[in-house]
């Protein structure tokens, strides 16, 4: 636990099925539906390079006290995460490690094989959280539910065997979650979705809150565009904080786990310094009012857009 003295705690919102918590530091924890505890702030590694720059960034995050590390096979840096964790000298049990199944590996047998590869790259014999990265895969869109069902069967098997402490999904909308529910024996414990003031996905959020699925927010800073939003900039100035801190605090007060990312030590640190202030109801209402339906990076059902959007995301990088 962090030193919480003098900090302004974050109480989880009412109306959630999951247990209420009060968070006062980056390693304070939400409680998942199976009782596993997950640190409220993570270090995200999307587009964190698998080289010395990335190693130094992750090493710095660990030295700053981050213990929740979020990676994925498609990020091509699981082996880097494993190396830096091993070099830290900290016991494996100190870390909460999330990885995600690569889209082409969906399916029962291929999921089991992909899981073993991830463990080898990460240098561990278990994962704290494993997610299906996306519900639909290009070329198999018409049978997405069947593929997800077979993938989830492998997830459940690994979970029952104690190889994964918690299982979940990523980027699942309500109809994807309902499709999974038709086949699952174990409900997902987490859904990691894109979420920030300008893209709130309220229908999916409500469904997850009502069904005891912990939400995680990726791109909590809106891939950088919120730094140019005059309403958010003005709010940050009034609070004496930066835009990134406002957005991270917003995610936490909404009840999300979140994992802002950066390669820069000063940004990594500032993104975690969000427990000495609070957003009041008027601040939250202002940020809520910025919601749109189209300010997204990737949409899980609009695969025809992905090539252009991936290219744009890589050009913008967002790792600043």
C-alpha positions as CSV (number, residue, x, y, z in Angstrom):
1,X,0.0,0.0,0.0
2,X,1.1,3.6,-0.6
3,X,1.5,6.0,2.3
4,X,-2.0,7.4,2.4
5,X,-1.5,10.1,5.0
6,X,-3.0,13.4,3.7
7,X,-4.4,11.9,0.6
8,X,-8.0,12.4,-0.7
9,X,-9.5,9.0,-1.1
10,X,-11.7,7.8,-4.0
11,X,-14.8,6.0,-3.0
12,X,-16.2,3.6,-5.6
13,X,-19.6,4.8,-7.1
14,X,-22.8,3.6,-5.6
15,X,-25.0,1.3,-7.7
16,X,-22.2,-1.2,-8.5
17,X,-22.6,-4.9,-7.7
18,X,-18.9,-5.2,-6.8
19,X,-17.8,-4.4,-3.2
20,X,-17.3,-0.8,-2.2
21,X,-13.8,0.4,-1.7
22,X,-11.9,3.6,-0.8
23,X,-8.7,4.2,-2.8
24,X,-6.0,6.5,-1.5
25,X,-2.9,5.3,-3.5
26,X,-2.0,3.7,-6.8
27,X,-1.7,0.2,-5.3
28,X,-5.0,0.4,-3.4
29,X,-7.3,-2.2,-4.8
30,X,-10.7,-2.9,-6.3
31,X,-12.1,-6.3,-5.4
32,X,-13.2,-8.4,-8.4
33,X,-16.2,-10.7,-8.4
34,X,-14.1,-13.7,-7.4
35,X,-12.4,-11.9,-4.5
36,X,-9.1,-11.2,-6.3
37,X,-7.8,-7.7,-5.6
38,X,-6.6,-5.5,-8.5
39,X,-4.5,-2.3,-8.1
40,X,-6.5,0.7,-9.2
41,X,-3.7,2.3,-11.3
42,X,-1.6,0.4,-13.7
43,X,1.3,1.2,-16.1
44,X,0.1,0.6,-19.6
45,X,2.6,-0.6,-22.2
46,X,0.8,-0.2,-25.5
47,X,3.4,1.2,-27.9
48,X,6.0,1.2,-25.2
49,X,9.0,-0.1,-27.3
50,X,10.8,-3.3,-26.7
51,X,14.2,-1.6,-26.4
52,X,16.2,0.4,-23.9
53,X,13.7,3.3,-24.0
54,X,10.9,1.0,-23.0
55,X,12.9,-0.9,-20.4
56,X,14.0,2.4,-18.8
57,X,10.3,3.6,-18.8
58,X,9.0,0.5,-17.2
59,X,11.9,0.3,-14.8
60,X,11.2,3.9,-13.8
61,X,7.5,3.1,-13.2
62,X,8.4,0.2,-11.0
63,X,10.8,2.4,-9.0
64,X,8.0,4.9,-8.6
65,X,5.9,2.2,-7.0
66,X,3.8,0.9,-9.8
67,X,3.0,-2.8,-9.4
68,X,0.2,-3.3,-11.9
69,X,1.6,-3.8,-15.4
70,X,-0.7,-4.1,-18.4
71,X,0.6,-5.7,-21.6
72,X,-0.6,-7.8,-24.5
73,X,0.9,-10.2,-27.0
74,X,0.1,-7.8,-29.8
75,X,2.2,-5.1,-28.1
76,X,5.3,-7.2,-28.8
77,X,6.8,-6.4,-25.4
78,X,5.8,-9.2,-23.1
79,X,9.5,-10.4,-23.0
80,X,10.6,-6.9,-22.1
81,X,8.1,-6.8,-19.2
82,X,9.4,-10.1,-18.0
83,X,13.0,-9.0,-18.1
84,X,12.4,-5.8,-16.2
85,X,10.3,-7.5,-13.6
86,X,13.1,-10.1,-13.1
87,X,15.7,-7.4,-12.9
88,X,13.7,-5.5,-10.3
89,X,14.5,-8.1,-7.6
90,X,11.0,-7.9,-6.3
91,X,9.1,-11.1,-5.8
92,X,6.6,-12.1,-8.5
93,X,3.8,-11.9,-6.0
94,X,4.4,-8.1,-5.6
95,X,3.2,-7.6,-9.2
96,X,-0.2,-7.7,-10.8
97,X,0.4,-8.7,-14.4
98,X,-2.3,-8.4,-17.1
99,X,-1.9,-9.7,-20.7
100,X,-4.2,-10.2,-23.6
101,X,-4.7,-12.9,-26.2
102,X,-3.7,-11.9,-29.7
103,X,-6.6,-11.9,-32.1
104,X,-5.4,-14.6,-34.5
105,X,-4.9,-16.9,-31.6
106,X,-8.7,-17.1,-30.7
107,X,-10.0,-20.7,-30.5
108,X,-9.6,-23.4,-27.9
109,X,-6.3,-25.1,-28.8
110,X,-4.6,-21.9,-30.1
111,X,-5.5,-20.1,-26.9
112,X,-3.9,-22.7,-24.7
113,X,-0.8,-22.5,-26.9
114,X,-0.7,-18.7,-26.9
115,X,-1.1,-18.6,-23.1
116,X,2.0,-20.8,-22.7
117,X,4.0,-18.5,-25.0
118,X,3.0,-15.5,-23.0
119,X,4.0,-17.1,-19.8
120,X,7.4,-17.9,-21.3
121,X,8.0,-14.4,-22.6
122,X,6.9,-12.9,-19.2
123,X,9.0,-15.4,-17.2
124,X,6.2,-16.4,-15.0
125,X,4.1,-19.5,-14.3
126,X,0.8,-17.7,-13.9
127,X,-1.0,-14.5,-14.9
128,X,-3.0,-12.3,-12.6
129,X,-5.4,-11.3,-15.3
130,X,-5.8,-12.6,-18.9
131,X,-8.2,-10.9,-21.4
132,X,-9.6,-11.7,-24.8
133,X,-8.3,-8.6,-26.5
134,X,-11.1,-8.0,-29.1
135,X,-14.4,-9.8,-29.7
136,X,-14.2,-9.9,-33.5
137,X,-11.3,-10.9,-35.8
138,X,-11.0,-9.8,-39.4
139,X,-11.9,-12.7,-41.7
140,X,-14.1,-14.5,-39.2
141,X,-16.6,-11.7,-38.4
142,X,-19.7,-13.9,-39.0
143,X,-18.6,-16.5,-36.5
144,X,-17.3,-14.2,-33.8
145,X,-19.5,-15.6,-31.1
146,X,-18.5,-19.2,-31.8
147,X,-14.8,-18.2,-31.7
148,X,-15.2,-16.3,-28.5
149,X,-17.0,-19.2,-26.9
150,X,-14.2,-21.7,-27.8
151,X,-11.6,-19.1,-26.6
152,X,-13.5,-18.6,-23.3
153,X,-13.7,-22.4,-22.8
154,X,-9.8,-22.4,-22.8
155,X,-9.8,-19.4,-20.4
156,X,-12.2,-21.2,-18.0
157,X,-10.0,-24.3,-18.1
158,X,-6.8,-22.3,-17.3
159,X,-8.6,-20.4,-14.5
160,X,-9.9,-23.6,-12.9
161,X,-6.4,-25.0,-13.1
162,X,-5.0,-22.0,-11.2
163,X,-2.9,-20.7,-14.1
164,X,-4.8,-17.4,-14.2
165,X,-6.1,-15.6,-11.1
166,X,-8.9,-13.7,-13.0
167,X,-10.2,-13.8,-16.5
168,X,-11.9,-11.2,-18.6
169,X,-12.4,-9.4,-21.9
170,X,-11.4,-6.2,-23.6
171,X,-13.4,-4.0,-25.9
172,X,-16.6,-6.0,-25.5
173,X,-19.8,-4.1,-26.1
174,X,-23.1,-5.2,-24.6
175,X,-24.0,-7.5,-27.5
176,X,-20.6,-9.1,-27.2
177,X,-21.0,-9.7,-23.5
178,X,-24.5,-11.1,-24.0
179,X,-23.1,-13.5,-26.7
180,X,-20.4,-14.6,-24.3
181,X,-22.9,-15.1,-21.5
182,X,-24.8,-17.6,-23.7
183,X,-21.9,-20.0,-23.6
184,X,-19.9,-19.1,-20.4
185,X,-19.9,-21.1,-17.2
186,X,-17.8,-18.4,-15.5
187,X,-18.7,-14.7,-16.1
188,X,-15.9,-12.3,-17.0
189,X,-14.5,-10.5,-14.1
190,X,-13.1,-7.5,-16.1
191,X,-13.9,-5.6,-19.2
192,X,-11.2,-3.2,-20.4
193,X,-12.6,-0.6,-22.7
194,X,-11.7,2.7,-24.2
195,X,-13.0,5.4,-21.9
196,X,-12.4,9.1,-21.2
197,X,-14.6,12.2,-21.0
198,X,-15.2,12.4,-24.7
199,X,-15.9,8.6,-25.2
200,X,-17.8,7.2,-22.2
201,X,-19.6,4.1,-23.6
202,X,-22.4,4.5,-21.2
203,X,-24.5,1.5,-22.2
204,X,-21.5,-0.9,-21.8
205,X,-20.5,0.8,-18.5
206,X,-24.1,0.3,-17.1
207,X,-24.2,-3.3,-18.2
208,X,-20.9,-4.1,-16.5
209,X,-21.8,-2.3,-13.3
210,X,-25.1,-4.2,-13.1
211,X,-23.4,-7.6,-13.8
212,X,-20.4,-7.3,-11.4
213,X,-17.8,-6.8,-14.1
214,X,-15.0,-4.5,-13.1
215,X,-14.3,-1.9,-15.7
216,X,-10.8,-0.8,-16.8
217,X,-10.2,2.3,-18.9
218,X,-7.6,2.4,-21.7
219,X,-6.8,5.8,-23.3
220,X,-8.0,7.7,-20.2
221,X,-6.3,10.8,-21.6
222,X,-8.1,10.5,-25.0
223,X,-4.8,9.7,-26.7
224,X,-3.7,13.2,-26.0
225,X,-6.5,15.2,-27.6
226,X,-8.0,16.2,-24.2
227,X,-4.9,18.3,-23.6
228,X,-6.3,20.7,-26.2
229,X,-9.9,20.6,-24.9
230,X,-10.6,24.1,-23.5
231,X,-13.1,22.9,-20.8
232,X,-10.7,20.3,-19.5
233,X,-7.7,22.7,-19.6
234,X,-9.8,25.3,-17.7
235,X,-10.8,22.7,-15.1
236,X,-7.2,21.6,-14.7
237,X,-6.1,25.2,-14.1
238,X,-8.8,25.8,-11.5
239,X,-7.7,22.6,-9.7
240,X,-4.0,23.4,-10.0
241,X,-3.5,20.1,-11.8
242,X,-2.6,19.0,-15.3
243,X,-5.0,17.6,-17.8
244,X,-3.7,14.1,-17.4
245,X,-4.3,14.2,-13.7
246,X,-7.9,15.4,-14.2
247,X,-8.6,12.5,-16.6
248,X,-7.0,9.8,-14.4
249,X,-9.0,11.1,-11.4
250,X,-12.2,11.1,-13.5
251,X,-11.7,7.5,-14.4
252,X,-11.1,6.5,-10.7
253,X,-14.1,8.4,-9.5
254,X,-16.2,6.6,-12.2
255,X,-15.0,3.3,-10.6
256,X,-12.5,2.3,-13.3
257,X,-9.1,0.7,-13.0
258,X,-7.0,2.8,-15.4
259,X,-3.5,2.5,-16.9
260,X,-2.2,5.8,-18.4
261,X,1.0,5.2,-20.4
262,X,4.1,7.3,-21.2
263,X,7.8,6.8,-21.8
264,X,8.6,10.0,-19.9
265,X,9.4,9.7,-16.2
266,X,7.8,13.1,-15.4
267,X,4.5,12.1,-17.0
268,X,4.5,8.6,-15.5
269,X,4.9,10.2,-12.1
270,X,2.3,13.0,-12.6
271,X,-0.2,10.5,-13.9
272,X,-0.2,8.8,-10.5
273,X,-0.3,11.9,-8.4
274,X,-4.1,12.0,-8.3
275,X,-4.9,11.3,-4.7
276,X,-4.5,14.7,-3.2
277,X,-7.5,16.4,-4.8
278,X,-11.1,15.5,-5.8
279,X,-13.5,16.4,-8.6
280,X,-16.7,17.6,-7.1
281,X,-20.1,16.9,-8.6
282,X,-20.0,20.0,-10.9
283,X,-16.6,19.0,-12.2
284,X,-17.8,15.5,-12.9
285,X,-20.9,16.9,-14.6
286,X,-18.8,19.1,-16.8
287,X,-16.6,16.1,-17.9
288,X,-19.7,14.0,-18.3
289,X,-21.1,16.6,-20.7
290,X,-18.2,16.1,-23.1
291,X,-19.4,12.6,-24.1
292,X,-19.7,11.7,-27.8
293,X,-20.4,8.5,-29.7
294,X,-17.6,8.8,-32.3
295,X,-14.5,10.0,-30.5
296,X,-13.0,6.6,-30.4
297,X,-9.6,5.1,-31.4
298,X,-10.9,1.7,-32.5
299,X,-14.4,0.3,-32.7
300,X,-14.7,-3.4,-32.1
301,X,-17.4,-3.9,-34.8
302,X,-16.0,-1.5,-37.5
303,X,-13.1,-3.6,-38.7
304,X,-13.0,-1.8,-42.0
305,X,-11.7,1.3,-40.3
306,X,-8.9,-0.4,-38.5
307,X,-6.1,-0.1,-41.0
308,X,-6.5,3.7,-41.3
309,X,-7.0,4.1,-37.5
310,X,-4.0,1.9,-36.6
311,X,-1.9,4.0,-39.0
312,X,-3.1,7.2,-37.4
313,X,-2.6,5.9,-33.9
314,X,1.0,4.9,-34.7
315,X,1.7,8.2,-36.3
316,X,0.4,10.1,-33.3
317,X,2.0,7.4,-31.1
318,X,0.4,8.8,-27.9
319,X,3.5,7.8,-25.9
320,X,4.4,11.2,-24.6
